[in-house]
Amino acid sequence: MQFKFLPLAVMGTVAFTTTAPMASHATPRQRRVETVFTSSNETSGNRILAFQEDRSGRLQLKYSIPTGGTGTGGGLGNQSAIKFSPGRRWLLSVNAGSNDVSVFDSWKGKLKLTDRVSSNGERPVSVAVQGNFVYVVNAGSNSVSGFRLNRFTGKLKPLPNSSRALSSDNTAPAQVSFTPNGRALIVTEKATQKIASFPIERNGYLGQATFNQSSGQTPFGFAFNRRGQLFVSEAAGGAPGASSLSSYNVRRQGRNRGQLTAITPSSPTNQTAACWVVITRNGRYAYTTNTGSGTITGYRINRRGQLSLLNPDGLTANTGEGSAPLDMALSRNNRELYVLNSGTNTIGAFDVNRDGSLTAKAGAEGLPQGSTGLAVR
Protein backbone atom coordinates (compact mmCIF):
# COMPACT_ATOMS: atom_id res chain seq x y z
CA MET A 1 0.00 0.00 0.00
CA GLN A 2 1.41 3.36 -0.93
CA PHE A 3 2.39 5.52 1.99
CA LYS A 4 0.31 8.70 2.26
CA PHE A 5 2.63 10.11 4.92
CA LEU A 6 0.30 9.25 7.74
CA PRO A 7 2.29 11.39 10.15
CA LEU A 8 1.70 14.39 7.88
CA ALA A 9 -1.98 13.60 7.55
CA VAL A 10 -2.71 12.95 11.17
CA MET A 11 -1.29 14.49 14.24
CA GLY A 12 -1.44 14.19 17.76
CA THR A 13 -3.41 14.94 20.79
CA VAL A 14 -2.39 14.10 24.19
CA ALA A 15 -2.47 12.29 27.26
CA PHE A 16 -1.99 12.79 30.90
CA THR A 17 -0.58 10.92 33.78
CA THR A 18 -0.46 10.87 37.56
CA THR A 19 2.20 9.92 40.01
CA ALA A 20 2.05 6.76 42.10
CA PRO A 21 -0.48 6.78 44.97
CA MET A 22 0.77 8.65 48.03
CA ALA A 23 1.12 7.04 51.42
CA SER A 24 -1.88 7.43 53.71
CA HIS A 25 -0.03 9.88 55.98
CA ALA A 26 0.70 12.32 53.11
CA THR A 27 -0.90 15.74 53.49
CA PRO A 28 -2.72 17.46 50.62
CA ARG A 29 0.26 19.80 50.25
CA GLN A 30 2.47 16.80 49.55
CA ARG A 31 0.26 15.35 46.84
CA ARG A 32 1.29 15.96 43.25
CA VAL A 33 -1.14 15.39 40.41
CA GLU A 34 0.53 15.50 37.05
CA THR A 35 -1.09 17.21 34.10
CA VAL A 36 -0.62 16.34 30.44
CA PHE A 37 -0.92 19.08 27.85
CA THR A 38 -1.57 19.10 24.11
CA SER A 39 -2.45 21.79 21.57
CA SER A 40 -5.76 21.56 19.73
CA ASN A 41 -4.31 22.89 16.43
CA GLU A 42 -7.73 24.29 15.45
CA THR A 43 -8.08 26.69 12.55
CA SER A 44 -10.59 28.73 14.56
CA GLY A 45 -8.05 29.27 17.32
CA ASN A 46 -5.36 27.05 18.78
CA ARG A 47 -5.74 26.06 22.43
CA ILE A 48 -3.67 24.26 25.02
CA LEU A 49 -5.73 21.43 26.54
CA ALA A 50 -4.92 20.20 30.05
CA PHE A 51 -5.86 16.67 31.15
CA GLN A 52 -5.81 14.99 34.54
CA GLU A 53 -6.82 11.58 35.83
CA ASP A 54 -10.12 11.23 37.68
CA ARG A 55 -10.78 8.81 40.55
CA SER A 56 -11.66 6.03 38.14
CA GLY A 57 -8.29 6.39 36.41
CA ARG A 58 -9.64 7.92 33.21
CA LEU A 59 -8.19 11.10 31.73
CA GLN A 60 -10.48 14.11 31.83
CA LEU A 61 -10.15 17.57 30.34
CA LYS A 62 -9.61 19.99 33.24
CA TYR A 63 -9.36 23.25 31.29
CA SER A 64 -8.23 24.82 28.02
CA ILE A 65 -6.55 28.14 27.29
CA PRO A 66 -6.15 29.95 23.94
CA THR A 67 -2.65 30.35 22.52
CA GLY A 68 -3.67 33.52 20.68
CA GLY A 69 -2.69 31.90 17.38
CA THR A 70 -4.27 29.43 14.99
CA GLY A 71 -3.58 25.86 13.91
CA THR A 72 -4.02 23.98 10.65
CA GLY A 73 -6.74 21.53 11.69
CA GLY A 74 -4.70 18.59 10.43
CA GLY A 75 -1.51 16.65 10.90
CA LEU A 76 1.83 18.43 11.01
CA GLY A 77 4.10 15.40 10.64
CA ASN A 78 6.05 16.50 13.69
CA GLN A 79 7.24 15.84 17.22
CA SER A 80 7.59 18.47 19.99
CA ALA A 81 4.87 20.91 18.92
CA ILE A 82 4.75 21.87 22.59
CA LYS A 83 7.71 21.83 24.95
CA PHE A 84 8.46 22.68 28.58
CA SER A 85 11.58 24.60 29.51
CA PRO A 86 14.01 22.95 31.95
CA GLY A 87 12.37 23.17 35.37
CA ARG A 88 8.98 23.02 33.63
CA ARG A 89 7.97 26.60 34.35
CA TRP A 90 7.53 27.82 30.76
CA LEU A 91 5.47 25.94 28.18
CA LEU A 92 6.06 26.83 24.53
CA SER A 93 3.65 25.99 21.71
CA VAL A 94 3.86 26.41 17.93
CA ASN A 95 0.89 27.88 16.07
CA ALA A 96 1.30 26.40 12.59
CA GLY A 97 -1.64 28.28 11.08
CA SER A 98 -0.60 31.79 12.15
CA ASN A 99 3.19 31.26 11.94
CA ASP A 100 3.99 32.14 15.53
CA VAL A 101 4.96 30.74 18.93
CA SER A 102 3.19 31.14 22.28
CA VAL A 103 4.69 31.02 25.78
CA PHE A 104 2.79 30.11 28.95
CA ASP A 105 3.72 30.44 32.62
CA SER A 106 2.85 27.31 34.65
CA TRP A 107 4.26 28.60 37.96
CA LYS A 108 0.89 28.73 39.79
CA GLY A 109 -0.39 25.43 38.41
CA LYS A 110 -2.75 26.74 35.74
CA LEU A 111 -1.24 28.09 32.53
CA LYS A 112 -1.08 31.83 31.84
CA LEU A 113 -0.19 33.24 28.41
CA THR A 114 2.87 35.51 28.66
CA ASP A 115 3.92 36.09 25.05
CA ARG A 116 3.28 35.33 21.39
CA VAL A 117 5.80 36.17 18.66
CA SER A 118 6.38 35.43 14.99
CA SER A 119 8.26 32.19 14.31
CA ASN A 120 10.28 34.07 11.66
CA GLY A 121 9.21 31.53 9.07
CA GLU A 122 6.23 29.66 7.68
CA ARG A 123 4.37 26.76 9.35
CA PRO A 124 6.31 26.18 12.57
CA VAL A 125 5.96 22.53 13.61
CA SER A 126 8.44 21.91 16.44
CA VAL A 127 10.11 23.91 19.22
CA ALA A 128 13.19 23.32 21.39
CA VAL A 129 14.33 25.13 24.54
CA GLN A 130 17.60 24.95 26.46
CA GLY A 131 18.53 27.51 29.11
CA ASN A 132 17.74 30.96 27.74
CA PHE A 133 17.65 29.86 24.12
CA VAL A 134 14.74 28.66 21.96
CA TYR A 135 14.79 27.36 18.39
CA VAL A 136 11.81 26.70 16.12
CA VAL A 137 11.78 24.69 12.90
CA ASN A 138 9.55 26.16 10.18
CA ALA A 139 8.42 23.43 7.80
CA GLY A 140 6.96 25.85 5.24
CA SER A 141 10.23 27.76 4.83
CA ASN A 142 12.61 24.84 5.54
CA SER A 143 14.51 26.77 8.18
CA VAL A 144 15.23 27.15 11.88
CA SER A 145 15.07 30.43 13.81
CA GLY A 146 16.40 31.36 17.24
CA PHE A 147 15.05 33.31 20.20
CA ARG A 148 16.13 34.32 23.68
CA LEU A 149 13.71 33.42 26.51
CA ASN A 150 13.50 35.73 29.51
CA ARG A 151 13.18 33.23 32.34
CA PHE A 152 11.70 35.86 34.68
CA THR A 153 8.97 37.29 32.43
CA GLY A 154 8.39 34.54 29.85
CA LYS A 155 8.99 36.95 26.98
CA LEU A 156 10.59 35.76 23.74
CA LYS A 157 13.02 38.01 21.87
CA PRO A 158 14.13 36.99 18.37
CA LEU A 159 17.86 36.54 17.82
CA PRO A 160 18.58 38.90 14.88
CA ASN A 161 19.83 37.12 11.75
CA SER A 162 19.64 33.72 13.45
CA SER A 163 17.57 31.93 10.79
CA ARG A 164 19.41 29.10 9.07
CA ALA A 165 18.37 27.05 6.05
CA LEU A 166 17.98 23.31 6.11
CA SER A 167 19.53 21.12 3.43
CA SER A 168 17.09 21.95 0.60
CA ASP A 169 13.83 23.66 -0.33
CA ASN A 170 11.84 20.50 0.37
CA THR A 171 12.95 18.84 3.60
CA ALA A 172 9.67 18.09 5.45
CA PRO A 173 11.29 18.61 8.87
CA ALA A 174 9.77 16.67 11.76
CA GLN A 175 11.54 17.74 14.95
CA VAL A 176 14.09 20.16 16.38
CA SER A 177 15.92 19.63 19.67
CA PHE A 178 19.05 20.63 21.53
CA THR A 179 21.50 17.91 22.46
CA PRO A 180 21.52 17.33 26.26
CA ASN A 181 24.77 19.29 26.66
CA GLY A 182 23.32 22.21 24.69
CA ARG A 183 26.22 22.30 22.21
CA ALA A 184 24.33 21.28 19.08
CA LEU A 185 20.87 21.53 17.53
CA ILE A 186 19.41 18.50 15.72
CA VAL A 187 16.69 18.51 13.03
CA THR A 188 15.26 15.48 11.22
CA GLU A 189 14.40 15.90 7.52
CA LYS A 190 11.88 13.32 6.36
CA ALA A 191 12.01 14.14 2.65
CA THR A 192 15.81 14.20 2.22
CA GLN A 193 16.77 11.24 4.45
CA LYS A 194 19.09 13.57 6.38
CA ILE A 195 19.62 14.57 10.00
CA ALA A 196 20.88 18.14 10.33
CA SER A 197 23.35 19.03 13.10
CA PHE A 198 24.12 22.69 13.88
CA PRO A 199 26.90 23.52 16.37
CA ILE A 200 25.76 26.17 18.87
CA GLU A 201 28.04 29.08 19.77
CA ARG A 202 28.15 30.71 23.21
CA ASN A 203 25.94 33.57 22.01
CA GLY A 204 23.23 31.10 21.01
CA TYR A 205 23.81 31.41 17.27
CA LEU A 206 24.27 28.38 15.02
CA GLY A 207 27.43 27.44 13.22
CA GLN A 208 27.73 25.68 9.88
CA ALA A 209 25.47 22.64 9.64
CA THR A 210 26.51 19.05 9.09
CA PHE A 211 23.87 17.13 7.15
CA ASN A 212 24.24 13.53 8.28
CA GLN A 213 22.84 10.76 6.12
CA SER A 214 20.12 8.90 8.01
CA SER A 215 20.71 5.19 8.53
CA GLY A 216 17.17 4.46 7.34
CA GLN A 217 14.55 6.12 5.18
CA THR A 218 12.23 8.86 6.46
CA PRO A 219 13.93 9.88 9.73
CA PHE A 220 11.17 11.25 11.93
CA GLY A 221 10.98 11.63 15.72
CA PHE A 222 13.91 11.32 18.08
CA ALA A 223 14.96 11.33 21.71
CA PHE A 224 18.17 11.38 23.75
CA ASN A 225 19.22 9.26 26.70
CA ARG A 226 21.24 10.54 29.66
CA ARG A 227 24.49 9.61 27.92
CA GLY A 228 23.63 11.99 25.11
CA GLN A 229 23.07 9.21 22.59
CA LEU A 230 20.47 9.88 19.91
CA PHE A 231 17.61 7.52 18.96
CA VAL A 232 15.76 8.24 15.70
CA SER A 233 12.67 6.53 14.28
CA GLU A 234 12.55 5.72 10.57
CA ALA A 235 9.14 5.50 8.91
CA ALA A 236 10.55 3.97 5.69
CA GLY A 237 8.05 5.90 3.57
CA GLY A 238 5.24 3.88 5.14
CA ALA A 239 6.26 0.60 3.50
CA PRO A 240 4.50 -2.29 5.31
CA GLY A 241 6.61 -3.83 8.08
CA ALA A 242 9.70 -1.85 7.05
CA SER A 243 10.14 0.82 9.73
CA SER A 244 13.03 0.90 12.18
CA LEU A 245 14.86 2.69 15.00
CA SER A 246 18.52 3.76 14.88
CA SER A 247 20.90 4.84 17.64
CA TYR A 248 23.82 7.24 17.22
CA ASN A 249 26.73 8.71 19.13
CA VAL A 250 26.82 12.51 18.83
CA ARG A 251 30.17 14.28 18.61
CA ARG A 252 30.35 16.63 21.60
CA GLN A 253 33.33 18.86 20.84
CA GLY A 254 35.14 20.56 18.00
CA ARG A 255 33.95 22.33 14.88
CA ASN A 256 31.98 19.26 13.78
CA ARG A 257 30.17 18.79 17.07
CA GLY A 258 26.79 17.28 16.41
CA GLN A 259 28.19 14.92 13.79
CA LEU A 260 26.59 11.47 14.06
CA THR A 261 28.11 7.99 14.16
CA ALA A 262 25.72 5.03 14.02
CA ILE A 263 25.68 2.58 16.95
CA THR A 264 22.77 0.35 15.90
CA PRO A 265 21.75 1.20 12.34
CA SER A 266 18.07 0.67 11.51
CA SER A 267 16.96 -1.98 13.98
CA PRO A 268 13.65 -3.23 12.45
CA THR A 269 10.37 -2.72 14.27
CA ASN A 270 8.74 -5.27 11.92
CA GLN A 271 5.84 -2.81 11.96
CA THR A 272 4.67 0.05 9.73
CA ALA A 273 5.51 3.78 9.90
CA ALA A 274 7.47 4.17 13.15
CA CYS A 275 7.33 7.89 13.81
CA TRP A 276 7.42 8.93 17.50
CA VAL A 277 10.05 8.02 20.10
CA VAL A 278 10.29 8.18 23.90
CA ILE A 279 12.99 6.83 26.22
CA THR A 280 12.52 5.93 29.86
CA ARG A 281 14.35 8.08 32.41
CA ASN A 282 16.66 5.22 33.39
CA GLY A 283 17.63 4.85 29.74
CA ARG A 284 16.84 1.13 29.63
CA TYR A 285 13.87 1.18 27.23
CA ALA A 286 12.79 3.01 24.10
CA TYR A 287 9.33 2.95 22.51
CA THR A 288 8.11 3.89 19.04
CA THR A 289 4.52 4.32 17.88
CA ASN A 290 3.83 2.65 14.55
CA THR A 291 1.17 4.77 12.88
CA GLY A 292 0.48 2.43 10.00
CA SER A 293 0.05 -0.77 12.02
CA GLY A 294 -1.57 0.63 15.20
CA THR A 295 1.11 -0.74 17.51
CA ILE A 296 3.93 0.19 19.88
CA THR A 297 7.39 -1.35 19.59
CA GLY A 298 9.64 -1.56 22.63
CA TYR A 299 13.44 -1.85 22.67
CA ARG A 300 16.08 -2.58 25.28
CA ILE A 301 19.03 -0.18 25.32
CA ASN A 302 22.37 -1.33 26.70
CA ARG A 303 25.12 0.92 28.12
CA ARG A 304 26.68 1.33 24.68
CA GLY A 305 23.40 2.52 23.19
CA GLN A 306 22.82 -0.70 21.27
CA LEU A 307 19.21 -1.68 20.56
CA SER A 308 17.40 -5.02 20.80
CA LEU A 309 13.68 -5.73 20.44
CA LEU A 310 11.62 -6.51 23.53
CA ASN A 311 9.43 -8.74 21.35
CA PRO A 312 10.74 -10.59 18.27
CA ASP A 313 7.82 -9.42 16.12
CA GLY A 314 8.11 -5.84 17.37
CA LEU A 315 4.61 -5.90 18.81
CA THR A 316 4.95 -4.73 22.40
CA ALA A 317 1.39 -3.35 22.55
CA ASN A 318 -1.66 -2.78 20.35
CA THR A 319 -3.29 0.63 20.31
CA GLY A 320 -6.44 -0.56 18.55
CA GLU A 321 -7.83 -1.01 15.05
CA GLY A 322 -7.73 2.22 13.07
CA SER A 323 -6.02 4.02 15.95
CA ALA A 324 -3.09 5.52 13.97
CA PRO A 325 -1.00 6.27 17.09
CA LEU A 326 1.12 9.40 17.03
CA ASP A 327 2.54 11.31 20.01
CA MET A 328 3.65 9.62 23.21
CA ALA A 329 4.48 10.84 26.70
CA LEU A 330 5.82 9.11 29.78
CA SER A 331 4.69 10.10 33.25
CA ARG A 332 7.37 11.83 35.33
CA ASN A 333 7.82 8.66 37.39
CA ASN A 334 8.01 6.69 34.10
CA ARG A 335 5.35 4.21 35.27
CA GLU A 336 2.75 5.13 32.65
CA LEU A 337 2.91 5.63 28.91
CA TYR A 338 0.23 7.63 27.12
CA VAL A 339 -0.37 7.57 23.38
CA LEU A 340 -2.41 9.84 21.14
CA ASN A 341 -4.50 7.81 18.71
CA SER A 342 -5.30 10.16 15.84
CA GLY A 343 -7.52 7.70 13.99
CA THR A 344 -9.95 7.26 16.89
CA ASN A 345 -9.39 10.61 18.66
CA THR A 346 -8.52 8.81 21.87
CA ILE A 347 -5.66 8.59 24.32
CA GLY A 348 -4.36 5.11 24.96
CA ALA A 349 -2.82 4.45 28.37
CA PHE A 350 -0.39 1.76 29.48
CA ASP A 351 1.41 0.76 32.64
CA VAL A 352 5.16 0.41 32.06
CA ASN A 353 6.34 -2.77 33.78
CA ARG A 354 9.83 -3.35 35.15
CA ASP A 355 10.74 -5.61 32.23
CA GLY A 356 9.65 -2.93 29.74
CA SER A 357 6.41 -4.66 28.78
CA LEU A 358 3.22 -2.61 28.59
CA THR A 359 -0.18 -3.31 30.14
CA ALA A 360 -3.21 -1.46 28.77
CA LYS A 361 -5.37 0.65 31.10
CA ALA A 362 -8.18 3.21 30.79
CA GLY A 363 -7.51 6.28 28.66
CA ALA A 364 -9.61 9.12 27.25
CA GLU A 365 -12.06 9.70 24.39
CA GLY A 366 -13.43 12.59 22.36
CA LEU A 367 -10.20 14.47 21.62
CA PRO A 368 -10.13 17.19 18.92
CA GLN A 369 -9.13 15.97 15.49
CA GLY A 370 -5.70 17.27 14.51
CA SER A 371 -4.41 17.99 18.01
CA THR A 372 -0.64 17.84 18.24
CA GLY A 373 2.14 17.68 20.80
CA LEU A 374 2.42 16.21 24.26
CA ALA A 375 4.03 17.49 27.46
CA VAL A 376 3.72 16.53 31.12
CA ARG A 377 4.07 18.68 34.23
C-alpha positions in Angstrom: 0.0 0.0 0.0 1.4 3.4 -0.9 2.4 5.5 2.0 0.3 8.7 2.3 2.6 10.1 4.9 0.3 9.2 7.7 2.3 11.4 10.1 1.7 14.4 7.9 -2.0 13.6 7.5 -2.7 12.9 11.2 -1.3 14.5 14.2 -1.4 14.2 17.8 -3.4 14.9 20.8 -2.4 14.1 24.2 -2.5 12.3 27.3 -2.0 12.8 30.9 -0.6 10.9 33.8 -0.5 10.9 37.6 2.2 9.9 40.0 2.0 6.8 42.1 -0.5 6.8 45.0 0.8 8.6 48.0 1.1 7.0 51.4 -1.9 7.4 53.7 0.0 9.9 56.0 0.7 12.3 53.1 -0.9 15.7 53.5 -2.7 17.5 50.6 0.3 19.8 50.3 2.5 16.8 49.6 0.3 15.4 46.8 1.3 16.0 43.2 -1.1 15.4 40.4 0.5 15.5 37.0 -1.1 17.2 34.1 -0.6 16.3 30.4 -0.9 19.1 27.9 -1.6 19.1 24.1 -2.5 21.8 21.6 -5.8 21.6 19.7 -4.3 22.9 16.4 -7.7 24.3 15.5 -8.1 26.7 12.6 -10.6 28.7 14.6 -8.1 29.3 17.3 -5.4 27.0 18.8 -5.7 26.1 22.4 -3.7 24.3 25.0 -5.7 21.4 26.5 -4.9 20.2 30.1 -5.9 16.7 31.1 -5.8 15.0 34.5 -6.8 11.6 35.8 -10.1 11.2 37.7 -10.8 8.8 40.6 -11.7 6.0 38.1 -8.3 6.4 36.4 -9.6 7.9 33.2 -8.2 11.1 31.7 -10.5 14.1 31.8 -10.1 17.6 30.3 -9.6 20.0 33.2 -9.4 23.3 31.3 -8.2 24.8 28.0 -6.5 28.1 27.3 -6.1 30.0 23.9 -2.6 30.3 22.5 -3.7 33.5 20.7 -2.7 31.9 17.4 -4.3 29.4 15.0 -3.6 25.9 13.9 -4.0 24.0 10.7 -6.7 21.5 11.7 -4.7 18.6 10.4 -1.5 16.7 10.9 1.8 18.4 11.0 4.1 15.4 10.6 6.0 16.5 13.7 7.2 15.8 17.2 7.6 18.5 20.0 4.9 20.9 18.9 4.7 21.9 22.6 7.7 21.8 25.0 8.5 22.7 28.6 11.6 24.6 29.5 14.0 22.9 32.0 12.4 23.2 35.4 9.0 23.0 33.6 8.0 26.6 34.4 7.5 27.8 30.8 5.5 25.9 28.2 6.1 26.8 24.5 3.7 26.0 21.7 3.9 26.4 17.9 0.9 27.9 16.1 1.3 26.4 12.6 -1.6 28.3 11.1 -0.6 31.8 12.1 3.2 31.3 11.9 4.0 32.1 15.5 5.0 30.7 18.9 3.2 31.1 22.3 4.7 31.0 25.8 2.8 30.1 29.0 3.7 30.4 32.6 2.8 27.3 34.7 4.3 28.6 38.0 0.9 28.7 39.8 -0.4 25.4 38.4 -2.7 26.7 35.7 -1.2 28.1 32.5 -1.1 31.8 31.8 -0.2 33.2 28.4 2.9 35.5 28.7 3.9 36.1 25.0 3.3 35.3 21.4 5.8 36.2 18.7 6.4 35.4 15.0 8.3 32.2 14.3 10.3 34.1 11.7 9.2 31.5 9.1 6.2 29.7 7.7 4.4 26.8 9.3 6.3 26.2 12.6 6.0 22.5 13.6 8.4 21.9 16.4 10.1 23.9 19.2 13.2 23.3 21.4 14.3 25.1 24.5 17.6 25.0 26.5 18.5 27.5 29.1 17.7 31.0 27.7 17.6 29.9 24.1 14.7 28.7 22.0 14.8 27.4 18.4 11.8 26.7 16.1 11.8 24.7 12.9 9.6 26.2 10.2 8.4 23.4 7.8 7.0 25.8 5.2 10.2 27.8 4.8 12.6 24.8 5.5 14.5 26.8 8.2 15.2 27.1 11.9 15.1 30.4 13.8 16.4 31.4 17.2 15.0 33.3 20.2 16.1 34.3 23.7 13.7 33.4 26.5 13.5 35.7 29.5 13.2 33.2 32.3 11.7 35.9 34.7 9.0 37.3 32.4 8.4 34.5 29.9 9.0 36.9 27.0 10.6 35.8 23.7 13.0 38.0 21.9 14.1 37.0 18.4 17.9 36.5 17.8 18.6 38.9 14.9 19.8 37.1 11.8 19.6 33.7 13.5 17.6 31.9 10.8 19.4 29.1 9.1 18.4 27.1 6.0 18.0 23.3 6.1 19.5 21.1 3.4 17.1 21.9 0.6 13.8 23.7 -0.3 11.8 20.5 0.4 13.0 18.8 3.6 9.7 18.1 5.5 11.3 18.6 8.9 9.8 16.7 11.8 11.5 17.7 15.0 14.1 20.2 16.4 15.9 19.6 19.7 19.1 20.6 21.5 21.5 17.9 22.5 21.5 17.3 26.3 24.8 19.3 26.7 23.3 22.2 24.7 26.2 22.3 22.2 24.3 21.3 19.1 20.9 21.5 17.5 19.4 18.5 15.7 16.7 18.5 13.0 15.3 15.5 11.2 14.4 15.9 7.5 11.9 13.3 6.4 12.0 14.1 2.6 15.8 14.2 2.2 16.8 11.2 4.5 19.1 13.6 6.4 19.6 14.6 10.0 20.9 18.1 10.3 23.4 19.0 13.1 24.1 22.7 13.9 26.9 23.5 16.4 25.8 26.2 18.9 28.0 29.1 19.8 28.1 30.7 23.2 25.9 33.6 22.0 23.2 31.1 21.0 23.8 31.4 17.3 24.3 28.4 15.0 27.4 27.4 13.2 27.7 25.7 9.9 25.5 22.6 9.6 26.5 19.1 9.1 23.9 17.1 7.1 24.2 13.5 8.3 22.8 10.8 6.1 20.1 8.9 8.0 20.7 5.2 8.5 17.2 4.5 7.3 14.6 6.1 5.2 12.2 8.9 6.5 13.9 9.9 9.7 11.2 11.2 11.9 11.0 11.6 15.7 13.9 11.3 18.1 15.0 11.3 21.7 18.2 11.4 23.7 19.2 9.3 26.7 21.2 10.5 29.7 24.5 9.6 27.9 23.6 12.0 25.1 23.1 9.2 22.6 20.5 9.9 19.9 17.6 7.5 19.0 15.8 8.2 15.7 12.7 6.5 14.3 12.6 5.7 10.6 9.1 5.5 8.9 10.5 4.0 5.7 8.1 5.9 3.6 5.2 3.9 5.1 6.3 0.6 3.5 4.5 -2.3 5.3 6.6 -3.8 8.1 9.7 -1.8 7.1 10.1 0.8 9.7 13.0 0.9 12.2 14.9 2.7 15.0 18.5 3.8 14.9 20.9 4.8 17.6 23.8 7.2 17.2 26.7 8.7 19.1 26.8 12.5 18.8 30.2 14.3 18.6 30.4 16.6 21.6 33.3 18.9 20.8 35.1 20.6 18.0 34.0 22.3 14.9 32.0 19.3 13.8 30.2 18.8 17.1 26.8 17.3 16.4 28.2 14.9 13.8 26.6 11.5 14.1 28.1 8.0 14.2 25.7 5.0 14.0 25.7 2.6 16.9 22.8 0.3 15.9 21.7 1.2 12.3 18.1 0.7 11.5 17.0 -2.0 14.0 13.7 -3.2 12.4 10.4 -2.7 14.3 8.7 -5.3 11.9 5.8 -2.8 12.0 4.7 0.1 9.7 5.5 3.8 9.9 7.5 4.2 13.2 7.3 7.9 13.8 7.4 8.9 17.5 10.0 8.0 20.1 10.3 8.2 23.9 13.0 6.8 26.2 12.5 5.9 29.9 14.3 8.1 32.4 16.7 5.2 33.4 17.6 4.8 29.7 16.8 1.1 29.6 13.9 1.2 27.2 12.8 3.0 24.1 9.3 2.9 22.5 8.1 3.9 19.0 4.5 4.3 17.9 3.8 2.7 14.6 1.2 4.8 12.9 0.5 2.4 10.0 0.0 -0.8 12.0 -1.6 0.6 15.2 1.1 -0.7 17.5 3.9 0.2 19.9 7.4 -1.4 19.6 9.6 -1.6 22.6 13.4 -1.9 22.7 16.1 -2.6 25.3 19.0 -0.2 25.3 22.4 -1.3 26.7 25.1 0.9 28.1 26.7 1.3 24.7 23.4 2.5 23.2 22.8 -0.7 21.3 19.2 -1.7 20.6 17.4 -5.0 20.8 13.7 -5.7 20.4 11.6 -6.5 23.5 9.4 -8.7 21.3 10.7 -10.6 18.3 7.8 -9.4 16.1 8.1 -5.8 17.4 4.6 -5.9 18.8 4.9 -4.7 22.4 1.4 -3.4 22.6 -1.7 -2.8 20.3 -3.3 0.6 20.3 -6.4 -0.6 18.5 -7.8 -1.0 15.1 -7.7 2.2 13.1 -6.0 4.0 16.0 -3.1 5.5 14.0 -1.0 6.3 17.1 1.1 9.4 17.0 2.5 11.3 20.0 3.7 9.6 23.2 4.5 10.8 26.7 5.8 9.1 29.8 4.7 10.1 33.3 7.4 11.8 35.3 7.8 8.7 37.4 8.0 6.7 34.1 5.4 4.2 35.3 2.8 5.1 32.7 2.9 5.6 28.9 0.2 7.6 27.1 -0.4 7.6 23.4 -2.4 9.8 21.1 -4.5 7.8 18.7 -5.3 10.2 15.8 -7.5 7.7 14.0 -10.0 7.3 16.9 -9.4 10.6 18.7 -8.5 8.8 21.9 -5.7 8.6 24.3 -4.4 5.1 25.0 -2.8 4.4 28.4 -0.4 1.8 29.5 1.4 0.8 32.6 5.2 0.4 32.1 6.3 -2.8 33.8 9.8 -3.4 35.2 10.7 -5.6 32.2 9.7 -2.9 29.7 6.4 -4.7 28.8 3.2 -2.6 28.6 -0.2 -3.3 30.1 -3.2 -1.5 28.8 -5.4 0.6 31.1 -8.2 3.2 30.8 -7.5 6.3 28.7 -9.6 9.1 27.2 -12.1 9.7 24.4 -13.4 12.6 22.4 -10.2 14.5 21.6 -10.1 17.2 18.9 -9.1 16.0 15.5 -5.7 17.3 14.5 -4.4 18.0 18.0 -0.6 17.8 18.2 2.1 17.7 20.8 2.4 16.2 24.3 4.0 17.5 27.5 3.7 16.5 31.1 4.1 18.7 34.2 
